[in-house]
Amino acid sequence: MSQFDPASYRRYVQISDQKHILVEGKDDRKILKRLWHDFAAHTRKSDKIEEIVFDTAEKIKNFPSGTGNNREKVQDICESMSDKTYVKKFVGFIDRELYQFSWEETDILQDHLQCHDIEGRLVRSRGHSIENYLFEFKTFKKPLSLFSTTPYAHQALQQFQHIFDAVLRYACAVSLAAAKLQVIQRINATMEWRFIEISTASVRFRFDRWAKKLVDNRGFSNTQIATLKHYYDAYYRLAEQSTVEIVRWICHGHLGFDFLRCAYLRCVFETSKSTQNGEGDIGEIAWVKIDKMVLSIANQWIARALQNECEYPRQIFDLI
């Protein structure tokens, strides 16, 4: 996709013989393009695969409003096309983020939509972002098994299944606390498997160890850490009292994936330690790059989606 300004992008869609789906970034594009290709092949519509082009807001520049936010770009393009005759061959897809979730004045987390949100040609994801579609153990199981050359994979996956929901609750609490303090970007890629402890019957997130990393590596002050801990404790209580179905969708997508990945690494470490004279080893799984792991787990999600075993944004294809 070439670079456009908003007006030239609208002309590009107008004169195109293809249909266009505009997403926020390249990861969304990769995952949804694969979903469409597999969906078309599965429904015996392979001849229609090239009918749809996936564009990214990263390539659209010079917005009059000056916004650099890709989500806002998609929204603006959708709004500007709403009265055009060619709008029927266009759909925009964005992260829902925390839209129509609430928690501040209740004892539980609440989802006021409980579905995909559709406004004209704009579709919001079912949960916070595209990663949230992956947050089921059945989606993680097979890819993690294939990635793990360790002989302890089977036992580690059993333990991972046992703690999966509990880990999402910790991730949710961190997500909401970080969103409250507007530090999501500052805590990106700070999770480590060492911050998660596992015993026979439970899992524990070591906030204190994570906080030390935030102070040492990300420049957080002790006052900021204390405030973050205050909100984390409050939101964890809410997450504990809420159904995991709500927790799964409201959790920040990147953070949730980081937590689950680190939890699995901890399971491998603990399982190997118990059979290797107390020496744990994650070397046979930790080498997998996180972007490769995300896309491989996304492929498993797509395979399950084609069998109607999980939620996916079919509304995009229905609209277009």
C-alpha positions in Angstrom: 0.0 0.0 0.0 1.4 3.4 -1.0 1.2 6.4 1.3 -1.9 8.6 1.0 -3.4 11.7 2.5 -7.1 11.3 3.5 -8.5 12.7 0.2 -6.2 10.6 -2.0 -7.1 7.5 0.0 -10.8 8.1 -0.5 -10.2 8.5 -4.3 -8.1 5.3 -4.2 -11.1 3.4 -2.7 -13.5 5.1 -5.1 -11.8 4.1 -8.3 -10.6 0.7 -7.1 -12.2 -2.5 -8.5 -11.6 -4.2 -5.1 -13.1 -3.9 -1.6 -11.1 -2.3 1.2 -10.7 -3.0 4.9 -8.8 -0.3 6.8 -7.1 -1.4 10.0 -4.9 0.3 12.5 -1.5 -1.4 12.0 0.5 -4.1 10.3 -0.2 -6.8 12.9 -3.9 -6.4 12.5 -3.4 -6.5 8.8 -1.5 -9.8 8.9 -3.9 -11.5 11.2 -7.1 -10.4 9.5 -5.7 -11.0 6.0 -4.9 -14.6 7.0 -8.4 -14.9 8.5 -10.0 -13.7 5.3 -7.9 -16.0 3.0 -8.6 -19.1 5.2 -12.3 -18.1 5.5 -12.7 -17.8 1.7 -10.9 -21.1 1.1 -13.0 -22.8 3.8 -16.3 -21.6 2.3 -15.2 -22.5 -1.2 -14.9 -18.9 -2.3 -11.2 -19.0 -3.2 -12.0 -17.1 -6.4 -13.0 -14.1 -4.2 -9.8 -14.0 -2.1 -8.3 -11.1 -4.0 -11.5 -9.1 -3.9 -10.5 -7.6 -0.6 -7.5 -5.4 0.1 -6.3 -4.8 3.6 -5.0 -1.3 4.2 -3.3 0.2 7.3 -3.8 3.6 8.8 0.0 3.8 9.2 0.1 4.7 5.5 -2.3 7.6 5.7 -0.7 10.9 6.5 -1.4 14.6 6.7 -4.8 14.5 8.6 -6.2 18.0 9.0 -6.7 17.3 12.7 -3.0 16.4 13.0 -3.8 13.1 14.7 -1.1 10.6 14.8 -3.3 8.0 16.4 -4.1 5.1 14.0 -7.4 4.3 15.6 -8.6 7.9 15.2 -7.4 7.9 11.6 -9.6 4.9 10.8 -12.6 6.5 12.6 -12.1 9.8 10.7 -11.9 8.0 7.3 -15.1 6.0 8.1 -16.9 9.2 9.1 -15.7 11.1 6.0 -16.9 8.3 3.7 -20.3 7.7 5.4 -22.2 9.7 2.7 -20.3 8.5 -0.3 -21.9 6.1 -2.8 -18.8 3.9 -2.8 -18.8 3.4 1.0 -20.3 -0.1 0.5 -17.0 -1.4 -0.6 -15.2 -0.1 2.5 -15.0 -1.2 6.2 -12.9 0.1 9.0 -11.8 -2.1 11.9 -10.4 -0.7 15.2 -9.4 -1.8 18.7 -12.3 -1.3 21.1 -9.9 -0.5 23.9 -12.0 0.4 27.0 -15.0 1.7 25.1 -18.3 0.7 26.8 -16.6 -1.2 29.7 -17.1 0.2 33.2 -15.7 -0.6 36.6 -15.2 2.6 38.6 -18.5 2.7 40.4 -19.4 -1.0 40.6 -18.2 -4.0 42.5 -17.6 -6.0 39.3 -16.3 -5.3 35.8 -19.1 -4.7 33.3 -19.3 -5.0 29.5 -22.1 -2.9 28.2 -21.9 -4.3 24.7 -21.0 -8.0 25.1 -20.5 -8.2 21.3 -18.8 -6.4 18.4 -19.8 -2.8 18.1 -20.8 -1.6 14.6 -21.3 2.1 13.7 -22.0 2.4 10.0 -19.0 1.0 8.3 -16.9 1.0 11.4 -16.4 -2.2 13.4 -14.8 -2.3 16.9 -13.2 -5.5 18.1 -15.0 -7.7 20.6 -12.5 -7.0 23.3 -9.7 -4.5 24.0 -7.8 -5.4 20.8 -7.1 -8.2 18.4 -5.0 -10.2 20.8 -8.0 -10.7 23.1 -9.5 -13.1 20.6 -6.6 -15.4 21.4 -7.1 -15.5 25.2 -8.4 -19.1 25.5 -6.2 -22.0 26.6 -7.4 -24.1 23.6 -6.0 -21.5 21.3 -2.6 -21.4 23.0 -2.2 -25.2 23.6 -1.2 -26.5 20.2 1.2 -23.7 19.2 3.0 -23.7 22.5 3.4 -27.5 22.3 4.9 -27.2 18.8 7.3 -24.4 19.9 8.5 -26.3 23.0 11.3 -28.6 22.2 11.7 -29.2 26.0 10.6 -32.7 27.1 8.6 -31.1 29.9 6.1 -29.4 27.5 3.2 -31.8 28.3 3.4 -31.3 32.1 4.0 -27.6 31.7 0.9 -27.2 29.5 -1.2 -29.0 32.1 0.0 -26.6 34.8 -0.5 -23.6 32.4 -4.1 -24.7 31.8 -4.7 -24.8 35.6 -3.5 -21.2 36.1 -4.6 -19.6 32.8 -7.6 -17.7 34.1 -5.8 -16.6 37.2 -3.0 -15.1 35.1 -5.6 -13.2 33.1 -6.9 -11.6 36.3 -3.5 -10.3 37.2 -3.0 -9.0 33.7 -6.4 -7.3 33.8 -5.5 -5.6 37.1 -2.2 -4.3 35.7 -3.9 -3.2 32.5 -6.6 -1.1 34.3 -4.1 0.4 36.8 -1.7 1.4 34.0 -4.6 2.8 31.9 -5.7 4.8 35.0 -2.3 6.4 35.3 -1.8 6.7 31.5 1.5 4.7 31.6 0.6 1.9 29.2 3.4 2.8 26.8 6.0 3.2 29.6 5.4 -0.4 30.9 5.4 -2.0 27.5 7.7 -5.1 27.3 8.5 -5.1 31.0 7.0 -8.5 32.0 9.3 -11.3 32.9 8.7 -14.9 33.8 10.6 -14.3 37.1 7.7 -12.0 38.2 5.3 -15.0 38.3 5.5 -17.6 41.1 3.7 -20.9 40.9 2.9 -23.4 43.6 1.0 -26.7 43.4 -2.4 -25.0 43.8 -1.9 -21.4 42.9 -0.1 -18.6 41.0 1.1 -15.3 42.2 2.2 -12.1 40.4 5.2 -10.5 42.2 4.2 -6.8 41.8 7.2 -5.9 44.0 9.7 -7.4 41.5 8.0 -5.8 38.6 7.9 -2.4 40.3 11.7 -2.6 40.9 12.2 -3.0 37.1 9.9 0.0 36.5 12.1 2.1 38.9 15.4 0.9 37.6 14.7 0.7 33.8 11.7 3.0 33.1 12.3 5.9 35.5 9.3 5.5 37.7 9.4 7.3 41.0 8.5 5.7 44.4 5.4 7.9 44.5 4.3 6.7 41.0 4.9 3.1 42.1 2.8 3.6 45.3 -0.1 5.0 43.2 0.2 2.2 40.7 0.1 -0.4 43.5 -3.0 1.3 45.0 -4.9 1.0 41.8 -3.6 -2.4 41.0 -4.9 -3.8 44.3 -8.3 -2.2 43.8 -8.6 -3.5 40.2 -7.4 -7.0 41.2 -10.2 -7.2 43.7 -12.6 -6.3 41.0 -11.1 -8.9 38.6 -11.3 -11.6 41.2 -15.0 -10.9 41.7 -15.8 -10.8 37.9 -16.3 -13.6 35.5 -13.2 -14.5 33.4 -15.3 -13.9 30.3 -15.3 -10.2 31.2 -11.7 -10.2 32.4 -10.6 -11.8 29.1 -12.1 -9.0 26.9 -11.3 -5.9 29.0 -7.6 -6.9 29.6 -5.1 -4.9 27.6 -4.2 -7.1 24.6 -0.4 -6.7 24.5 -0.1 -6.9 28.3 -2.4 -9.9 28.5 -0.3 -11.8 25.9 2.9 -10.9 27.7 1.5 -12.2 31.0 0.3 -15.5 29.5 3.6 -16.0 27.7 5.6 -15.4 30.8 3.3 -17.7 32.8 4.0 -20.5 30.4 7.7 -19.9 30.6 7.4 -20.2 34.4 5.5 -23.4 34.1 8.3 -24.9 31.9 10.9 -23.7 34.4 9.0 -25.2 37.4 8.4 -28.5 35.7 12.0 -28.9 34.5 13.3 -27.8 38.0 11.3 -30.6 39.7 12.9 -33.3 37.5 16.4 -31.8 37.1 17.8 -31.7 40.6 16.4 -28.3 41.3 17.7 -26.6 38.1 15.0 -25.1 36.0 15.5 -24.5 32.2 13.5 -22.4 29.8 16.1 -22.4 27.0 14.1 -24.7 24.8 11.1 -22.3 24.6 12.4 -18.8 25.3 14.2 -18.5 22.0 10.9 -18.0 20.1 10.4 -14.4 19.1 7.2 -12.9 20.5 6.0 -11.7 17.1 6.3 -15.2 15.7 4.6 -16.6 18.7 1.7 -14.2 18.4 1.1 -14.9 14.8 1.3 -18.7 15.3 -1.2 -18.6 18.1 -3.4 -16.3 15.9 -3.2 -19.0 13.2 -4.6 -21.5 15.6 -7.3 -19.0 16.6 -8.2 -18.8 12.9 -8.4 -22.5 12.5 -10.8 -22.7 15.5 -12.8 -19.8 14.2 -13.4 -21.6 10.9 -15.0 -24.4 12.9 -17.1 -21.9 14.9 -15.3 -22.8 18.1 -14.5 -19.3 19.1 -15.4 -15.6 18.5 -14.0 -13.8 15.5 -15.0 -10.5 13.7 -17.1 -12.1 10.9 -19.1 -8.8 10.9 -16.3 -7.3 8.9 -16.9 -9.7 6.0 -20.7 -9.6 6.4 -20.6 -5.8 5.9 -18.4 -5.9 2.9 
